[in-house]
């Protein structure tokens, strides 16, 4: 996980790992990343011993306004990709694939670059 964060170090101002525990193949990760533009990514990612996974990757701007959030909360059951979905800034919710920290960071870097254009 630290290797993933280090891969994006030029965009990261600071990070705080509140919890990181592993047991066999299961894990708990609670993490906040602050980017150089002061936007933030709040992560809660859990893989349970039974193989089930739940997560939220909440990305917000420097005014704490949502940019996007991926999550697996047990609602939006009519989604084709349930329980995986993406919440957008405009309050729309769209289908999503399974997400991992590195994929979310790649998307944030692309967003970061798009703001500069």
HELIX and SHEET records of a PDB file:
HELIX    1   1 UNK A    2  UNK A    7  1                                   6    
HELIX    2   2 UNK A    9  UNK A   11  5                                   3    
HELIX    3   3 UNK A  101  UNK A  116  1                                  16    
SHEET    1   A 7 UNK A  12  UNK A  23  0                                        
SHEET    2   A 7 UNK A  26  UNK A  35 -1                                        
SHEET    3   A 7 UNK A  40  UNK A  47 -1                                        
SHEET    4   A 7 UNK A  53  UNK A  60 -1                                        
SHEET    5   A 7 UNK A  66  UNK A  71 -1                                        
SHEET    6   A 7 UNK A  85  UNK A  88 -1                                        
SHEET    7   A 7 UNK A  93  UNK A  95 -1                                        
END                                                                             
